[in-house]
Amino acid sequence: MSGKPHALRIGKRTDGPGWTAELDGQDIAPALRSLSLSVDSSPVATARLDLVIEDVSTHAEVDVWMPDATKDLLVRLGWTPPAEEATP
């Protein structure tokens, strides 16, 4: 995915076991299953985020809901919400 680079901060938790992860200042650690970082001769590193999103299989028509924090993160990563969700 190309576009403007994002600010990623990764660190060891100071309040217990585990890691912290912030993308553009937002804590994304609770939504991460895994994160890998690739560095090569490109001017910007590449972060691959595997988000905790449940697999939904259905043959029914459904409404899909996700927390605002997840929507905000996906939009920052380049996702465009469907037109009916983009405007209140």
C-alpha positions in Angstrom: 0.0 0.0 0.0 1.4 3.4 -0.9 0.5 6.8 0.5 1.8 9.0 3.2 4.0 7.4 5.8 2.6 6.8 9.2 4.3 7.2 12.6 4.7 3.9 14.4 6.0 3.6 18.0 6.7 0.2 19.5 7.9 -0.3 23.1 8.0 -2.6 26.1 5.2 -2.0 28.5 6.3 -0.3 31.8 3.1 -1.3 33.7 3.3 -5.1 33.1 4.2 -7.7 30.6 3.8 -7.1 26.8 4.3 -4.4 24.3 2.9 -1.1 23.4 2.2 -0.1 19.8 1.0 3.4 18.7 0.1 4.2 15.1 -0.1 8.0 14.5 -0.5 8.5 18.2 -3.3 6.0 18.7 -2.8 2.9 20.8 -3.4 -0.1 18.5 -1.9 -2.8 20.7 -5.3 -4.2 21.8 -6.2 -4.8 18.1 -2.9 -6.4 17.1 -2.5 -10.1 16.6 1.0 -9.6 15.2 3.2 -6.9 13.8 6.3 -7.3 11.6 8.6 -4.6 10.4 10.6 -4.7 7.1 13.5 -2.5 6.4 15.4 -2.3 3.1 16.9 0.3 0.9 13.5 2.1 0.6 13.4 5.5 2.4 10.5 4.3 4.6 10.2 1.0 6.5 7.1 -1.3 5.9 5.0 -2.4 8.9 2.7 -5.4 8.4 -0.2 -5.4 10.9 -2.3 -8.5 11.5 -5.4 -7.1 13.2 -7.7 -9.2 15.5 -10.8 -9.2 13.3 -13.2 -12.1 13.6 -13.9 -14.2 10.4 -17.6 -13.9 9.7 -19.3 -16.4 7.3 -22.9 -16.0 6.6 -25.5 -16.3 3.8 -27.8 -13.7 5.5 -27.9 -10.0 5.1 -26.4 -8.4 8.1 -25.4 -5.0 9.5 -21.7 -4.8 10.3 -20.5 -2.8 13.3 -17.0 -2.1 14.5 -15.7 0.2 17.2 -14.9 3.8 16.2 -11.3 3.2 17.1 -11.1 0.4 14.5 -12.8 2.5 11.8 -10.4 5.4 12.6 -7.4 3.1 12.2 -8.6 1.6 9.0 -9.4 5.0 7.5 -5.9 6.2 8.5 -4.5 3.2 6.7 -6.4 4.1 3.5 -9.8 2.4 3.8 -12.7 4.3 2.5 -16.0 3.5 4.3 -19.0 2.8 2.2 -20.9 6.0 1.1 -23.8 5.4 3.5 -21.4 5.2 6.5 -19.2 8.1 5.4 -21.7 10.8 6.3 -23.8 11.0 9.5 
